[in-house]
Amino acid sequence: MRPQSLIPLFAQTTSLPGIGPRLGKLFEKLAGPLLVDLLWRLPFAVIDRRHAPEIAQAQAGEIATLTVTVDEHHVPRSPRQPYRVTCSDHTGRITLTFFNGREDYLKKLLPVGEQRIVSGKVELYQGEVQMTHPDHVVPLEQRDQVLRVEPVYGLTTGLTQKAVQKAIASALERAPELPEWQDPAFLARNRWAGWRSSLIQAHAPGEETDLAPDHPARARLAFDELLASQLAVALVRHHNRTIAGHVTQGDGRLRAKALEALPFALTGSQRTALGEIASDMAKPERMVRLLQGDVGSGKTLVAFLAMLIGVEAGAQAALMAPTELLARQHHATIAPLAEAAGVRLALLTGRDGQKQKRKTLQGLADGSIPLVIGTHALVQEDVEFADLGLAVVDEQHRFGVHQRMALSSKGHAVDLLVMTATPIPRTLMLAAYGDLDVSKLTEKPAGRQPIDTRALPLERIGEVADGVGRQIASGARVYWVCPLIEESEEIDLANVEERFELLKVRFPGKVGLLHGRLKSAEREATMSAFAEGRLSLLVATTVVEVGVDVPAATVMVIEHAERFGLAQLHQLRGRVGRGSVRSTCLLLYAQPLGETARARLAIMRETEDGFRIAEEDLRLRGAGELLGTRQSGLPDMRLADLAAHAELLQAARDDARLVIDRDPDLESPRGAALRALLYLFRRDDAVRTLRAG
């Protein structure tokens, strides 16, 4: 149950004065449906309205707050002309200009002969002083409310600054005083105020410097968010660790057979990772480990060998992939090795026929199938295991926490190995997973060639198409990825379909189309045709970003590369260079290039090291944009900036560990306040863990 003290913060924004259902929808789009969402929207700029000159002293281009007398209204003859209101003081005249102004409204707002306070940007037009659409027009008695430093908030179409400022001011009035959850010595050392005071201060910046991430009010709120995040992770981990696991030790016989069937030796980092996993599985506590490996570093093989440890110990192991395409690829990679080891392997997806599915389910339930690879079909209710010992989750950021937990719950204290090909910077690792045990694969398998990466302006697209033609003629396979346009699937689709139509005319019978709106059967058929060489050129959206493995593909063309993040460019480039033939990646960009985009393309040309690329991405873009938090399963930070608050993140992690060591059930007075903190940042899952004990 959420504490009573938090109830006002979890009211709908429509409970604020002046916000009805229509505005409520806009506020929900801007921040979220609740008051607490609105309060987390901190201002990103300030406007200083304290400058109050007389008209003659007002300079063009500056923001000024003027006291004027309304002289005359000039009503336009045509609606296309602006509505003008002439005003003056004892030093001169100014014209207030309104486009599409309503006469009745403006005459009421600016009655002739009365004084008004107007504030906005001063302009010179044909030698006359004017102000277009003043930001504020108020009676004299409200002068002090305008003469201030005003916070500026991000907006969404249909909302004005005034509406957002008013809503946030009302929400702040309702924010309650809450018991202090921070360590008093830590607060004193940082000279931070209490939670409510910091929140009010963060929404009332007095100057530009008050917007900095290290400003005491902002740093305090960021630390609250980071502590909630770290405490939630620590609680769930503590809970997992207290569940007695089972000791899983294999004798190595199956692994030896599988390794013998491999045409190459494991890399050093594969051997290290496997050793770390084996040692975790042999402990009585449950394993929760992340296997982080760059594109093409051989994670699937490490996961398969870990699964064999489970089978050697008499248990079962399951690998869950986010798409059917990926599940089938893993199955194709693993099947010959499983056969060499003499272990039965099954594939379970949503598209299996009833007869096949029944057979697989029966084999998993009676234990005659020790290894299974599948999609989220594995977590459906009718799937039962005789004794699931290890669950492997691939591209784990594509799954919700619940799906990961659902697979783990198919057995008792199942060891969990999560894999990702998205290299995550250390700061983000800490934010998302606390101090989760991590194994890193840093080497590429032997025989892999470096990828020749070049950046070219879009004007040279004709030359690129000619080059692609030569590659196709020599038997190569090519990816052509079309641009990503934020929030607009329609435009994405139009882009990719238009490019497909043009290239199809140029290379008849050789071009396939791949995007997220196609039915999975169509996608599978196109991918198979490309993998088998019946198609030579695949025009696609970013659906090819993860887990598509066609070793014969040697060219990757990325249109409008400047619109992609570094991590995504790196993932896309990783689709080529998977065989022993030299590969090329062409980054086509639109001119002129912004500074960040230029830096991004330069890093892509310099290095193929995914871990370095991830660190640079964090530095260039900040964590909010990195990987797209919604897609990545990383916590969506509203107040903390992981690049700027890295030290606070470390402190939050240390504090969370200390709390769990001293008061794992959060029963002390500070523990009770920390429970409120968890609810405040919607970490209800962690509180449920406490209750589940």
C-alpha positions as semicolon CSV with decimal commas, in nm:
position;residue;x (nm);y (nm);z (nm)
1;M;0,000;0,000;0,000
2;R;0,129;0,343;-0,096
3;P;0,178;0,559;0,219
4;Q;-0,103;0,812;0,292
5;S;0,147;1,101;0,276
6;L;0,206;1,038;-0,096
7;I;-0,162;1,035;-0,199
8;P;-0,170;1,407;-0,306
9;L;0,125;1,347;-0,544
10;F;-0,046;1,055;-0,716
11;A;-0,363;1,251;-0,802
12;Q;-0,445;1,301;-1,172
13;T;-0,329;1,629;-1,329
14;T;-0,696;1,689;-1,418
15;S;-0,754;1,747;-1,044
16;L;-0,565;2,079;-1,080
17;P;-0,770;2,397;-1,135
18;G;-0,824;2,482;-1,501
19;I;-0,715;2,141;-1,639
20;G;-1,004;1,958;-1,799
21;P;-0,997;1,636;-2,003
22;R;-0,860;1,809;-2,319
23;L;-0,567;1,977;-2,140
24;G;-0,525;1,666;-1,924
25;K;-0,442;1,463;-2,237
26;L;-0,179;1,721;-2,339
27;F;-0,023;1,722;-1,991
28;E;-0,018;1,343;-1,996
29;K;0,167;1,356;-2,329
30;L;0,412;1,612;-2,189
31;A;0,495;1,449;-1,856
32;G;0,255;1,174;-1,754
33;P;-0,094;1,151;-1,601
34;L;-0,008;1,236;-1,237
35;L;0,100;1,540;-1,034
36;V;0,427;1,369;-0,947
37;D;0,506;1,338;-1,321
38;L;0,456;1,710;-1,361
39;L;0,682;1,791;-1,066
40;W;0,967;1,589;-1,221
41;R;0,959;1,819;-1,530
42;L;1,227;2,067;-1,422
43;P;1,279;2,393;-1,616
44;F;1,553;2,386;-1,879
45;A;1,600;2,765;-1,919
46;V;1,512;3,099;-1,758
47;I;1,377;3,432;-1,882
48;D;1,475;3,736;-1,675
49;R;1,183;3,983;-1,675
50;R;1,330;4,212;-1,406
51;H;1,456;4,462;-1,664
52;A;1,193;4,743;-1,654
53;P;1,312;5,041;-1,863
54;E;1,103;5,327;-2,001
55;I;1,007;5,290;-2,368
56;A;1,283;5,521;-2,495
57;Q;1,550;5,313;-2,315
58;A;1,422;4,971;-2,434
59;Q;1,673;4,809;-2,669
60;A;1,573;4,595;-2,967
61;G;1,632;4,222;-2,908
62;E;1,604;4,233;-2,526
63;I;1,328;4,110;-2,296
64;A;1,170;4,411;-2,122
65;T;0,882;4,466;-1,879
66;L;0,718;4,801;-1,954
67;T;0,451;5,012;-1,780
68;V;0,238;5,165;-2,058
69;T;-0,087;5,355;-2,115
70;V;-0,315;5,211;-2,386
71;D;-0,381;5,482;-2,650
72;E;-0,557;5,329;-2,949
73;H;-0,667;5,001;-3,113
74;H;-0,609;4,962;-3,491
75;V;-0,852;4,693;-3,605
76;P;-0,732;4,536;-3,935
77;R;-0,958;4,548;-4,242
78;S;-0,853;4,199;-4,348
79;P;-0,787;3,893;-4,125
80;R;-0,448;3,859;-4,294
81;Q;-0,331;4,190;-4,147
82;P;-0,206;4,212;-3,788
83;Y;-0,409;4,375;-3,509
84;R;-0,211;4,669;-3,360
85;V;-0,247;4,846;-3,026
86;T;-0,060;5,174;-2,975
87;C;0,067;5,240;-2,620
88;S;0,293;5,501;-2,463
89;D;0,469;5,634;-2,155
90;H;0,613;5,983;-2,100
91;T;0,929;5,894;-2,303
92;G;0,779;5,746;-2,621
93;R;0,541;5,508;-2,802
94;I;0,532;5,132;-2,866
95;T;0,304;4,921;-3,086
96;L;0,179;4,584;-2,959
97;T;0,120;4,355;-3,257
98;F;-0,111;4,050;-3,259
99;F;-0,164;3,810;-3,551
100;N;-0,513;3,656;-3,571
101;G;-0,608;3,878;-3,272
102;R;-0,975;3,879;-3,163
103;E;-1,108;4,235;-3,122
104;D;-1,341;4,164;-2,826
105;Y;-1,067;3,980;-2,635
106;L;-0,796;4,243;-2,699
107;K;-1,019;4,538;-2,608
108;K;-1,098;4,369;-2,279
109;L;-0,728;4,286;-2,219
110;L;-0,604;4,635;-2,314
111;P;-0,877;4,896;-2,240
112;V;-0,803;5,237;-2,395
113;G;-0,689;5,497;-2,140
114;E;-0,580;5,242;-1,876
115;Q;-0,229;5,146;-1,768
116;R;-0,101;4,792;-1,822
117;I;0,221;4,599;-1,757
118;V;0,347;4,432;-2,079
119;S;0,647;4,200;-2,098
120;G;0,812;4,045;-2,402
121;K;1,081;4,089;-2,665
122;V;1,137;4,443;-2,792
123;E;1,173;4,480;-3,172
124;L;1,237;4,766;-3,417
125;Y;1,011;4,755;-3,724
126;Q;1,045;5,030;-3,990
127;G;1,203;5,254;-3,727
128;E;0,921;5,201;-3,474
129;V;0,946;5,021;-3,139
130;Q;0,713;4,723;-3,125
131;M;0,640;4,404;-2,929
132;T;0,476;4,109;-3,109
133;H;0,246;3,891;-2,894
134;P;0,368;4,007;-2,550
135;D;0,422;3,713;-2,312
136;H;0,239;3,897;-2,031
137;V;-0,029;4,170;-2,028
138;V;-0,152;4,236;-1,669
139;P;-0,298;4,518;-1,456
140;L;-0,061;4,736;-1,247
141;E;-0,129;4,548;-0,923
142;Q;0,020;4,229;-1,075
143;R;0,347;4,402;-1,169
144;D;0,552;4,213;-0,907
145;Q;0,431;3,877;-1,037
146;V;0,579;3,959;-1,379
147;L;0,904;4,128;-1,261
148;R;1,088;3,806;-1,185
149;V;1,309;3,536;-1,329
150;E;1,067;3,300;-1,500
151;P;1,131;2,926;-1,543
152;V;1,101;2,791;-1,898
153;Y;0,966;2,438;-1,945
154;G;0,967;2,196;-2,236
155;L;0,629;2,200;-2,414
156;T;0,419;1,982;-2,638
157;T;0,194;2,107;-2,921
158;G;-0,114;2,275;-2,773
159;L;0,039;2,375;-2,438
160;T;0,176;2,722;-2,358
161;Q;0,447;2,823;-2,108
162;K;0,182;3,003;-1,902
163;A;-0,037;2,691;-1,874
164;V;0,258;2,469;-1,773
165;Q;0,393;2,726;-1,522
166;K;0,049;2,760;-1,364
167;A;-0,005;2,382;-1,342
168;I;0,338;2,322;-1,188
169;A;0,286;2,606;-0,936
170;S;-0,048;2,445;-0,830
171;A;0,115;2,100;-0,809
172;L;0,397;2,240;-0,590
173;E;0,139;2,382;-0,346
174;R;0,003;2,030;-0,300
175;A;0,345;1,867;-0,250
176;P;0,352;1,744;0,113
177;E;0,640;1,755;0,362
178;L;0,775;1,399;0,377
179;P;0,988;1,229;0,644
180;E;1,360;1,263;0,558
181;W;1,498;0,946;0,398
182;Q;1,853;1,070;0,340
183;D;2,137;1,012;0,584
184;P;2,158;1,335;0,795
185;A;2,542;1,347;0,786
186;F;2,542;1,309;0,405
187;L;2,281;1,590;0,371
188;A;2,484;1,823;0,595
189;R;2,808;1,746;0,411
190;N;2,648;1,839;0,076
191;R;2,458;2,134;0,225
192;W;2,134;2,006;0,080
193;A;1,789;2,120;0,194
194;G;1,493;1,888;0,258
195;W;1,300;1,720;-0,025
196;R;1,013;1,971;-0,055
197;S;1,236;2,279;-0,026
198;S;1,469;2,138;-0,292
199;L;1,175;2,069;-0,524
200;I;1,040;2,425;-0,485
201;Q;1,389;2,569;-0,535
202;A;1,453;2,360;-0,849
203;H;1,132;2,504;-1,001
204;A;1,230;2,861;-0,911
205;P;1,573;2,922;-1,067
206;G;1,700;3,276;-1,000
207;E;1,959;3,269;-1,279
208;E;2,110;3,049;-1,550
209;T;2,356;2,879;-1,309
210;D;2,064;2,743;-1,102
211;L;1,987;2,506;-1,394
212;A;2,323;2,326;-1,362
213;P;2,306;1,956;-1,261
214;D;2,537;2,028;-0,964
215;H;2,310;2,300;-0,820
216;P;2,227;2,184;-0,462
217;A;1,849;2,156;-0,525
218;R;1,889;1,959;-0,849
219;A;2,168;1,740;-0,710
220;R;1,954;1,654;-0,406
221;L;1,658;1,548;-0,624
222;A;1,886;1,353;-0,859
223;F;2,033;1,169;-0,560
224;D;1,682;1,082;-0,436
225;E;1,604;0,924;-0,773
226;L;1,937;0,740;-0,789
227;L;1,900;0,613;-0,432
228;A;1,548;0,482;-0,507
229;S;1,684;0,305;-0,815
230;Q;1,986;0,154;-0,637
231;L;1,784;0,053;-0,332
232;A;1,527;-0,123;-0,553
233;V;1,800;-0,318;-0,731
234;A;1,973;-0,402;-0,401
235;L;1,648;-0,524;-0,241
236;V;1,561;-0,751;-0,532
237;R;1,917;-0,889;-0,537
238;H;1,916;-0,943;-0,161
239;H;1,586;-1,127;-0,193
240;N;1,724;-1,343;-0,478
241;R;2,036;-1,423;-0,281
242;T;1,837;-1,534;0,023
243;I;1,655;-1,793;-0,187
244;A;1,872;-2,100;-0,151
245;G;1,989;-2,200;-0,497
246;H;2,120;-2,541;-0,589
247;V;2,480;-2,634;-0,651
248;T;2,515;-2,709;-1,024
249;Q;2,846;-2,872;-1,109
250;G;2,910;-3,053;-1,434
251;D;3,181;-3,310;-1,503
252;G;3,281;-3,148;-1,836
253;R;3,209;-3,452;-2,057
254;L;2,941;-3,287;-2,276
255;R;3,134;-2,961;-2,305
256;A;3,443;-3,153;-2,419
257;K;3,243;-3,320;-2,702
258;A;3,094;-2,986;-2,814
259;L;3,433;-2,810;-2,811
260;E;3,583;-3,093;-3,013
261;A;3,323;-3,033;-3,285
262;L;3,415;-2,663;-3,311
263;P;3,639;-2,567;-3,605
264;F;3,816;-2,307;-3,386
265;A;3,931;-2,257;-3,025
266;L;3,750;-2,035;-2,773
267;T;3,889;-1,681;-2,733
268;G;4,052;-1,587;-2,401
269;S;3,753;-1,382;-2,292
270;Q;3,511;-1,665;-2,380
271;R;3,712;-1,900;-2,156
272;T;3,716;-1,643;-1,874
273;A;3,341;-1,578;-1,900
274;L;3,265;-1,951;-1,900
275;G;3,484;-1,996;-1,590
276;E;3,295;-1,715;-1,407
277;I;2,958;-1,866;-1,498
278;A;3,063;-2,220;-1,397
279;S;3,193;-2,092;-1,062
280;D;2,861;-1,905;-0,996
281;M;2,654;-2,211;-1,085
282;A;2,860;-2,423;-0,844
283;K;2,768;-2,196;-0,549
284;P;2,466;-2,266;-0,329
285;E;2,323;-1,914;-0,399
286;R;2,129;-1,843;-0,712
287;M;2,331;-1,700;-1,004
288;V;2,224;-1,373;-1,167
289;R;2,491;-1,276;-1,420
290;L;2,503;-1,050;-1,724
291;L;2,703;-1,165;-2,025
292;Q;2,797;-0,855;-2,218
293;G;2,958;-0,906;-2,554
294;D;3,006;-0,690;-2,854
295;V;2,844;-0,781;-3,185
296;G;2,992;-1,110;-3,311
297;S;3,197;-1,188;-2,999
298;G;3,052;-1,537;-2,952
299;K;2,797;-1,500;-2,668
300;T;2,568;-1,774;-2,800
301;L;2,848;-2,029;-2,777
302;V;2,931;-1,931;-2,416
303;A;2,561;-1,953;-2,327
304;F;2,532;-2,298;-2,488
305;L;2,835;-2,429;-2,296
306;A;2,682;-2,291;-1,973
307;M;2,358;-2,474;-2,061
308;L;2,559;-2,797;-2,098
309;I;2,690;-2,753;-1,741
310;G;2,324;-2,770;-1,630
311;V;2,264;-3,085;-1,838
312;E;2,583;-3,250;-1,707
313;A;2,446;-3,192;-1,356
314;G;2,116;-3,360;-1,449
315;A;1,907;-3,040;-1,491
316;Q;1,747;-2,868;-1,791
317;A;1,837;-2,534;-1,952
318;A;1,633;-2,289;-2,162
319;L;1,734;-1,997;-2,384
320;M;1,472;-1,727;-2,454
321;A;1,517;-1,488;-2,750
322;P;1,305;-1,178;-2,825
323;T;1,204;-1,274;-3,179
324;E;1,134;-1,593;-3,367
325;L;1,404;-1,499;-3,619
326;L;1,663;-1,479;-3,344
327;A;1,541;-1,798;-3,174
328;R;1,574;-1,987;-3,504
329;Q;1,924;-1,848;-3,560
330;H;2,036;-1,957;-3,214
331;H;1,885;-2,298;-3,283
332;A;2,074;-2,323;-3,615
333;T;2,403;-2,229;-3,441
334;I;2,356;-2,465;-3,147
335;A;2,190;-2,769;-3,312
336;P;2,508;-2,922;-3,468
337;L;2,700;-2,876;-3,138
338;A;2,416;-3,029;-2,935
339;E;2,414;-3,321;-3,174
340;A;2,792;-3,362;-3,136
341;A;2,747;-3,364;-2,756
342;G;2,463;-3,616;-2,791
343;V;2,208;-3,389;-2,620
344;R;1,848;-3,351;-2,737
345;L;1,758;-2,991;-2,828
346;A;1,409;-2,850;-2,902
347;L;1,278;-2,525;-3,050
348;L;0,956;-2,372;-2,916
349;T;0,791;-2,071;-3,085
350;G;0,438;-1,938;-3,121
351;R;0,418;-2,073;-3,477
352;D;0,474;-2,441;-3,397
353;G;0,200;-2,678;-3,512
354;Q;-0,017;-2,836;-3,240
355;K;0,134;-3,184;-3,282
356;Q;0,493;-3,055;-3,267
357;K;0,413;-2,832;-2,970
358;R;0,253;-3,119;-2,772
359;K;0,561;-3,333;-2,832
360;T;0,796;-3,056;-2,713
361;L;0,585;-2,977;-2,404
362;Q;0,573;-3,346;-2,313
363;G;0,953;-3,378;-2,348
364;L;1,016;-3,071;-2,129
365;A;0,772;-3,191;-1,862
366;D;0,916;-3,546;-1,842
367;G;1,278;-3,428;-1,873
368;S;1,356;-3,618;-2,195
369;I;1,434;-3,280;-2,364
370;P;1,713;-3,123;-2,160
371;L;1,774;-2,817;-2,382
372;V;1,520;-2,579;-2,535
373;I;1,546;-2,255;-2,731
374;G;1,239;-2,041;-2,777
375;T;1,062;-1,708;-2,783
376;H;0,836;-1,581;-2,502
377;A;0,628;-1,891;-2,586
378;L;0,855;-2,046;-2,317
379;V;0,686;-1,847;-2,039
380;Q;0,330;-1,951;-2,126
381;E;0,135;-2,135;-1,858
382;D;0,126;-2,472;-2,033
383;V;0,509;-2,493;-2,041
384;E;0,642;-2,706;-1,754
385;F;0,993;-2,833;-1,689
386;A;1,097;-3,146;-1,502
387;D;1,391;-2,958;-1,348
388;L;1,491;-2,621;-1,498
389;G;1,836;-2,532;-1,366
390;L;1,949;-2,248;-1,595
391;A;1,752;-1,980;-1,781
392;V;1,936;-1,774;-2,045
393;V;1,768;-1,455;-2,169
394;D;1,910;-1,302;-2,487
395;E;1,898;-0,933;-2,579
396;Q;1,748;-0,893;-2,237
397;H;1,664;-0,523;-2,287
398;R;1,388;-0,635;-2,525
399;F;1,206;-0,816;-2,243
400;G;1,025;-0,671;-1,944
401;V;1,135;-0,770;-1,594
402;H;0,818;-0,980;-1,568
403;Q;0,908;-1,201;-1,865
404;R;1,256;-1,261;-1,724
405;M;1,107;-1,349;-1,387
406;A;0,841;-1,567;-1,549
407;L;1,106;-1,786;-1,709
408;S;1,303;-1,808;-1,382
409;S;0,985;-1,909;-1,199
410;K;0,951;-2,226;-1,414
411;G;1,180;-2,399;-1,165
412;H;1,313;-2,353;-0,812
413;A;1,583;-2,083;-0,765
414;V;1,677;-2,110;-1,133
415;D;2,021;-1,967;-1,222
416;L;1,980;-1,671;-1,458
417;L;2,219;-1,562;-1,732
418;V;2,114;-1,250;-1,926
419;M;2,295;-1,160;-2,249
420;T;2,322;-0,835;-2,440
421;A;2,508;-0,730;-2,753
422;T;2,455;-0,367;-2,661
423;P;2,771;-0,261;-2,480
424;I;2,652;-0,058;-2,181
425;P;2,880;0,205;-2,023
426;R;2,977;0,131;-1,664
427;T;2,768;0,422;-1,530
428;L;2,456;0,290;-1,701
429;M;2,533;-0,065;-1,591
430;L;2,535;0,059;-1,234
431;A;2,212;0,254;-1,281
432;A;2,027;-0,035;-1,441
433;Y;2,161;-0,335;-1,256
434;G;2,333;-0,208;-0,939
435;D;2,638;-0,425;-0,896
436;L;2,515;-0,717;-1,104
437;D;2,794;-0,964;-1,178
438;V;2,913;-0,905;-1,532
439;S;3,118;-1,115;-1,772
440;K;3,252;-0,929;-2,074
441;L;3,353;-1,070;-2,411
442;T;3,603;-0,824;-2,552
443;E;3,761;-1,019;-2,842
444;K;3,627;-1,113;-3,180
445;P;3,661;-1,475;-3,297
446;A;3,969;-1,560;-3,505
447;G;3,950;-1,486;-3,876
448;R;3,715;-1,187;-3,849
449;Q;3,831;-0,896;-4,066
450;P;3,809;-0,530;-3,957
451;I;3,523;-0,336;-4,122
452;D;3,618;-0,049;-4,350
453;T;3,390;0,238;-4,235
454;R;3,347;0,551;-4,447
455;A;3,126;0,860;-4,419
456;L;2,992;1,020;-4,740
457;P;2,752;1,307;-4,809
458;L;2,407;1,202;-4,938
459;E;2,476;1,383;-5,266
460;R;2,699;1,088;-5,358
461;I;2,416;0,834;-5,325
462;G;2,434;0,769;-5,703
463;E;2,797;0,657;-5,674
464;V;2,704;0,441;-5,374
465;A;2,430;0,268;-5,576
466;D;2,683;0,205;-5,859
467;G;2,927;0,053;-5,605
468;V;2,648;-0,163;-5,462
469;G;2,574;-0,284;-5,817
470;R;2,938;-0,391;-5,862
471;Q;2,930;-0,576;-5,527
472;I;2,608;-0,758;-5,618
473;A;2,755;-0,857;-5,956
474;S;3,051;-1,016;-5,774
475;G;2,813;-1,222;-5,557
476;A;2,816;-1,009;-5,238
477;R;2,512;-0,941;-5,022
478;V;2,422;-0,590;-4,913
479;Y;2,207;-0,427;-4,641
480;W;2,059;-0,083;-4,711
481;V;1,914;0,073;-4,395
482;C;1,676;0,366;-4,424
483;P;1,658;0,653;-4,178
484;L;1,495;0,650;-3,844
485;I;1,258;0,939;-3,785
486;E;1,152;0,988;-3,422
487;E;0,792;0,899;-3,332
488;S;0,677;0,853;-3,692
489;E;0,640;0,499;-3,814
490;E;0,445;0,624;-4,118
491;I;0,737;0,836;-4,243
492;D;0,985;0,557;-4,163
493;L;0,774;0,323;-4,374
494;A;0,741;0,573;-4,660
495;N;1,119;0,616;-4,662
496;V;1,199;0,248;-4,674
497;E;0,928;0,168;-4,931
498;E;1,036;0,454;-5,159
499;R;1,400;0,343;-5,148
500;F;1,291;-0,019;-5,210
501;E;1,089;0,083;-5,520
502;L;1,387;0,277;-5,665
503;L;1,641;0,001;-5,603
504;K;1,403;-0,271;-5,723
505;V;1,387;-0,103;-6,066
506;R;1,766;-0,083;-6,074
507;F;1,831;-0,443;-5,960
508;P;1,522;-0,640;-6,069
509;G;1,454;-0,964;-5,881
510;K;1,741;-0,910;-5,637
511;V;1,595;-0,672;-5,376
512;G;1,397;-0,761;-5,062
513;L;1,208;-0,534;-4,820
514;L;1,206;-0,573;-4,441
515;H;1,025;-0,362;-4,181
516;G;0,834;-0,407;-3,857
517;R;0,485;-0,387;-4,010
518;L;0,531;-0,698;-4,224
519;K;0,378;-1,020;-4,094
520;S;0,640;-1,240;-3,928
521;A;0,598;-1,508;-4,198
522;E;0,683;-1,249;-4,469
523;R;0,981;-1,128;-4,269
524;E;1,108;-1,483;-4,220
525;A;1,069;-1,561;-4,592
526;T;1,258;-1,245;-4,696
527;M;1,537;-1,309;-4,445
528;S;1,573;-1,670;-4,559
529;A;1,590;-1,563;-4,924
530;F;1,861;-1,310;-4,835
531;A;2,056;-1,558;-4,619
532;E;2,043;-1,821;-4,895
533;G;2,146;-1,574;-5,167
534;R;1,820;-1,572;-5,364
535;L;1,809;-1,198;-5,281
536;S;2,128;-0,988;-5,291
537;L;2,009;-0,656;-5,147
538;L;1,797;-0,610;-4,836
539;V;1,633;-0,268;-4,789
540;A;1,526;-0,239;-4,426
541;T;1,442;-0,021;-4,130
542;T;1,633;-0,081;-3,807
543;V;1,461;-0,420;-3,760
544;V;1,791;-0,569;-3,882
545;E;1,972;-0,405;-3,589
546;V;1,987;-0,703;-3,357
547;G;2,066;-1,066;-3,408
548;V;2,048;-1,104;-3,785
549;D;2,334;-1,331;-3,885
550;V;2,421;-1,359;-4,253
551;P;2,800;-1,420;-4,279
552;A;2,791;-1,364;-4,657
553;A;2,671;-1,002;-4,615
554;T;2,969;-0,771;-4,661
555;V;2,826;-0,422;-4,729
556;M;2,612;-0,206;-4,498
557;V;2,473;0,125;-4,631
558;I;2,311;0,351;-4,368
559;E;2,115;0,646;-4,506
560;H;2,096;0,962;-4,291
561;A;2,348;0,815;-4,049
562;E;2,345;1,148;-3,862
563;R;1,996;1,065;-3,729
564;F;2,110;0,749;-3,550
565;G;2,275;0,721;-3,210
566;L;2,625;0,576;-3,187
567;A;2,513;0,254;-3,020
568;Q;2,263;0,195;-3,298
569;L;2,513;0,270;-3,576
570;H;2,750;0,024;-3,410
571;Q;2,480;-0,245;-3,390
572;L;2,389;-0,197;-3,756
573;R;2,753;-0,210;-3,867
574;G;2,785;-0,537;-3,674
575;R;2,552;-0,705;-3,924
576;V;2,849;-0,721;-4,167
577;G;3,204;-0,843;-4,105
578;R;3,072;-1,173;-3,969
579;G;3,260;-1,394;-4,214
580;S;3,624;-1,403;-4,323
581;V;3,576;-1,161;-4,619
582;R;3,660;-0,792;-4,576
583;S;3,345;-0,580;-4,524
584;T;3,247;-0,218;-4,575
585;C;3,007;0,015;-4,392
586;L;2,902;0,338;-4,569
587;L;2,751;0,614;-4,353
588;L;2,555;0,856;-4,573
589;Y;2,484;1,192;-4,408
590;A;2,291;1,509;-4,494
591;Q;2,484;1,836;-4,490
592;P;2,544;2,051;-4,290
593;L;2,645;1,822;-4,003
594;G;2,594;1,933;-3,642
595;E;2,885;1,909;-3,400
596;T;2,752;1,599;-3,219
597;A;2,674;1,417;-3,544
598;R;3,023;1,497;-3,678
599;A;3,182;1,361;-3,357
600;R;2,966;1,048;-3,379
601;L;3,067;0,968;-3,736
602;A;3,434;1,032;-3,653
603;I;3,421;0,779;-3,366
604;M;3,257;0,522;-3,595
605;R;3,548;0,559;-3,838
606;E;3,808;0,537;-3,560
607;T;3,701;0,229;-3,367
608;E;3,499;-0,092;-3,367
609;D;3,527;-0,130;-2,989
610;G;3,165;-0,132;-2,872
611;F;3,258;-0,051;-2,514
612;R;3,446;0,264;-2,615
613;I;3,161;0,359;-2,849
614;A;2,909;0,319;-2,565
615;E;3,112;0,546;-2,334
616;E;3,138;0,809;-2,609
617;D;2,764;0,783;-2,677
618;L;2,692;0,853;-2,310
619;R;2,927;1,152;-2,317
620;L;2,780;1,296;-2,639
621;R;2,413;1,236;-2,581
622;G;2,354;1,199;-2,209
623;A;2,186;0,891;-2,071
624;G;1,827;0,986;-2,145
625;E;1,868;0,936;-2,518
626;L;2,124;0,659;-2,501
627;L;1,983;0,334;-2,644
628;G;1,640;0,492;-2,608
629;T;1,555;0,413;-2,247
630;R;1,213;0,274;-2,329
631;Q;1,361;0,015;-2,563
632;S;1,655;-0,073;-2,345
633;G;1,503;-0,166;-2,011
634;L;1,731;0,091;-1,852
635;P;1,565;0,305;-1,585
636;D;1,406;0,616;-1,731
637;M;1,575;0,887;-1,523
638;R;1,372;1,206;-1,492
639;L;1,593;1,405;-1,253
640;A;1,936;1,241;-1,265
641;D;2,175;1,291;-1,554
642;L;2,393;0,982;-1,550
643;A;2,679;1,156;-1,730
644;A;2,678;1,453;-1,488
645;H;2,584;1,265;-1,170
646;A;2,821;0,965;-1,196
647;E;2,970;1,036;-0,850
648;L;2,624;1,062;-0,692
649;L;2,535;0,728;-0,853
650;Q;2,835;0,565;-0,684
651;A;2,736;0,723;-0,349
652;A;2,375;0,602;-0,393
653;R;2,499;0,250;-0,460
654;D;2,718;0,254;-0,146
655;D;2,434;0,393;0,066
656;A;2,188;0,133;-0,066
657;R;2,432;-0,149;0,022
658;L;2,477;-0,009;0,372
659;V;2,100;0,014;0,424
660;I;2,049;-0,347;0,310
661;D;2,331;-0,470;0,537
662;R;2,185;-0,296;0,844
663;D;1,810;-0,304;0,780
664;P;1,722;-0,547;0,496
665;D;1,348;-0,530;0,573
666;L;1,343;-0,147;0,600
667;E;1,187;-0,156;0,947
668;S;1,382;0,126;1,120
669;P;1,246;0,486;1,112
670;R;1,479;0,565;0,820
671;G;1,370;0,235;0,661
672;A;1,006;0,349;0,672
673;A;1,102;0,680;0,506
674;L;1,297;0,486;0,241
675;R;0,986;0,278;0,166
676;A;0,806;0,606;0,092
677;L;1,097;0,702;-0,138
678;L;1,059;0,373;-0,329
679;Y;0,687;0,439;-0,378
680;L;0,753;0,802;-0,476
681;F;0,971;0,683;-0,766
682;R;0,731;0,398;-0,850
683;R;0,968;0,121;-0,745
684;D;0,669;-0,077;-0,616
685;D;0,821;-0,405;-0,737
686;A;1,098;-0,369;-0,479
687;V;0,849;-0,304;-0,198
688;R;0,653;-0,612;-0,305
689;T;0,978;-0,810;-0,278
690;L;1,000;-0,695;0,085
691;R;0,646;-0,806;0,154
692;A;0,697;-1,137;-0,022
693;G;1,001;-1,177;0,205
